[in-house]
Amino acid sequence: MKTVRLLVVLAGLLVLVLQTAEAATYAKSGYMEQTGTITNAGVSKSQNSKLYWKDKRWRMETLVGDRLMITIGTGDAIYTYSPLEKKAAKSKVNTPSIIEILVQQADRMKKVKGAKKTGTETIRGYKCEVYTLTSPDKKATGKAWMCVDPKLPIVLKQSVTAANGYSEVREIKTIRLNASVSDDKFTLPKGTKIIEVKAQPKAAPKSGSKK
């Protein structure tokens, strides 16, 4: 269970992570692309992602094998869109910008029990601080290379290796900060069927239960 918990933490942390001391330094728009390989039970699968953002709006395209899934955030809603089915699930939720979300994820990664800064390395010409994580049962380890350049404070590479044969490596290949991003990136294609996902109502207290 402890091994699974570590894997969930690392898998849930997108490698597309920006972090900086002041919100004023966040890029207001941009584009990033990452490549990744996941190996499980001897079978390897590619997982590539593209992220576009402009102020509070963002779009993430994730290609797992040959299946593409698109997620669009508008600040007050999130759409999960399947191009193959031409359907999108809409969840009404107020969210901060994608950069702020990723900053929070980066902060949580550093605070994971057992996370240690073990040194520095250069990745693609950028100096990075290397963080390592080891599960309490010693059956899984992870590493993250976080760039220390104030103009590019992102995780450039991330890896996970487990004793059960599972492994994962993700790396950002393309970064364009403050790039021009078309508004079309944040709209769904015409004809898309939108399904409203309503929040689950709270269960009513049982008769005789204490308030």
C-alpha positions in Angstrom: 0.0 0.0 0.0 2.8 2.4 0.8 4.4 1.7 -2.6 1.1 2.4 -4.3 0.7 5.6 -2.3 4.1 6.9 -3.6 3.3 6.0 -7.1 0.0 7.8 -7.0 1.7 10.9 -5.6 4.3 10.9 -8.3 2.0 10.0 -11.2 -0.5 12.7 -10.1 2.2 15.3 -10.2 2.4 16.5 -13.8 5.9 17.0 -15.0 4.6 20.3 -16.5 5.2 22.1 -13.1 6.0 25.8 -12.8 7.0 27.3 -9.5 8.3 30.7 -8.5 8.4 33.0 -5.5 6.0 35.6 -6.8 2.8 35.2 -8.9 3.9 38.3 -10.8 6.6 36.2 -12.5 4.2 33.5 -13.8 4.0 33.4 -17.6 0.6 34.7 -18.6 0.5 32.4 -21.6 2.5 29.7 -23.2 2.9 26.2 -24.6 4.7 23.1 -23.2 5.1 19.6 -24.5 6.3 16.5 -22.6 7.1 13.0 -23.6 6.8 10.0 -21.4 7.1 6.2 -21.3 5.2 4.0 -18.8 6.3 0.4 -18.4 4.1 -2.1 -16.5 4.3 -5.9 -16.6 6.9 -5.7 -19.3 4.7 -3.7 -21.6 5.7 -0.1 -22.5 3.3 2.6 -23.5 4.1 6.1 -24.6 2.2 9.0 -23.0 2.7 12.5 -24.5 1.1 15.7 -23.4 0.7 19.2 -24.7 -0.3 22.2 -22.5 -1.6 25.6 -23.7 -2.6 28.4 -21.4 -3.7 32.0 -21.5 -4.5 33.7 -18.2 -7.0 31.4 -16.4 -7.8 29.4 -19.4 -5.9 26.2 -20.3 -6.0 23.2 -22.5 -4.2 19.9 -22.0 -4.0 17.2 -24.8 -2.9 13.8 -23.6 -2.1 11.0 -26.0 -1.8 7.5 -24.5 -0.9 5.1 -27.1 -3.2 6.1 -30.0 -6.0 7.5 -27.8 -6.3 11.3 -27.4 -8.1 13.0 -24.5 -8.4 16.7 -24.2 -9.2 18.7 -21.0 -10.1 22.4 -21.1 -10.3 24.7 -18.2 -12.1 28.1 -18.4 -11.8 29.3 -14.9 -15.4 28.4 -14.0 -15.7 25.0 -15.6 -13.6 22.0 -16.7 -14.4 20.1 -19.9 -13.1 16.5 -20.5 -13.4 16.0 -24.2 -13.1 12.8 -26.3 -12.5 13.6 -30.0 -13.4 10.1 -30.9 -16.8 10.2 -29.3 -17.3 13.9 -29.9 -18.6 14.2 -26.3 -17.5 16.4 -23.4 -18.2 16.1 -19.7 -18.6 19.5 -18.1 -18.0 20.1 -14.4 -18.8 23.5 -13.0 -15.9 24.4 -10.7 -14.0 27.6 -10.0 -10.3 27.0 -10.4 -7.2 29.2 -10.3 -4.9 29.4 -13.3 -3.2 26.2 -14.4 0.1 27.7 -13.4 -1.1 28.3 -9.8 -2.5 24.7 -9.8 0.9 23.3 -10.9 2.7 25.4 -8.4 0.6 23.9 -5.6 1.5 20.4 -6.9 5.2 21.2 -6.9 5.0 22.4 -3.3 3.3 19.2 -2.3 5.9 17.2 -4.0 8.7 18.8 -2.0 6.7 18.1 1.2 6.2 14.4 0.6 7.6 12.4 3.5 11.1 11.2 2.5 11.7 13.7 -0.2 15.3 14.9 -0.2 17.4 17.3 -2.3 20.3 15.1 -3.3 22.3 17.3 -5.6 22.3 19.3 -8.8 22.5 18.3 -12.5 22.2 19.9 -15.8 19.2 18.9 -18.0 19.1 20.3 -21.5 21.4 23.2 -20.6 19.5 24.2 -17.4 20.8 23.7 -13.9 18.4 21.7 -11.8 18.0 20.6 -8.2 17.5 16.9 -8.0 14.9 15.6 -5.5 14.6 11.9 -4.6 11.8 10.0 -3.0 11.8 6.5 -1.5 8.8 4.6 -0.2 8.9 3.5 3.4 9.1 -0.2 2.3 12.0 0.6 -0.1 10.0 -0.9 -3.0 9.7 2.3 -5.0 11.9 5.3 -5.8 11.4 8.5 -7.7 13.4 11.5 -8.9 12.6 15.0 -10.1 14.9 17.5 -11.8 13.7 21.0 -10.9 15.1 23.9 -12.8 16.5 26.7 -10.6 16.6 29.3 -13.3 14.1 32.0 -12.2 13.0 32.4 -15.8 12.2 28.7 -16.1 11.4 27.3 -12.6 9.9 24.0 -13.8 10.4 20.3 -13.4 12.3 19.3 -16.5 12.3 15.5 -15.9 10.7 13.0 -13.5 11.1 9.3 -13.1 9.5 6.5 -11.0 10.8 2.9 -10.5 9.1 0.2 -8.5 10.2 -3.3 -7.5 7.2 -4.8 -9.2 8.5 -3.8 -12.6 6.6 -0.6 -13.0 8.5 2.4 -14.3 7.7 5.8 -15.6 9.8 8.6 -17.2 8.5 12.0 -18.2 10.5 14.9 -19.7 9.6 18.3 -21.0 10.9 18.7 -24.6 9.4 22.0 -25.7 8.7 25.2 -23.7 7.5 28.5 -25.0 6.7 31.0 -22.3 4.5 34.1 -23.0 3.8 32.7 -26.5 0.7 33.7 -28.4 -2.1 31.2 -28.0 -5.2 31.3 -30.1 -8.6 31.6 -28.2 -9.7 28.6 -30.4 -7.6 26.4 -28.2 -10.1 26.9 -25.3 -13.3 26.2 -27.2 -14.9 22.8 -28.1 -15.6 21.9 -31.8 -19.0 22.7 -33.1 -21.4 19.7 -32.7 -19.8 18.5 -29.5 -22.3 16.9 -27.2 -21.9 18.3 -23.7 -22.9 16.3 -20.7 -23.3 18.3 -17.4 -21.7 16.6 -14.5 -23.6 17.7 -11.4 -22.0 17.7 -7.9 -23.2 14.8 -5.7 -25.7 16.1 -3.1 -24.8 15.5 0.5 -26.5 12.5 2.1 -29.3 13.4 4.5 -28.6 12.5 8.1 -30.2 9.2 9.2 -33.2 9.4 11.5 -32.1 9.6 15.1 -28.5 10.6 14.3 -26.8 13.4 16.1 -26.5 16.7 14.3 
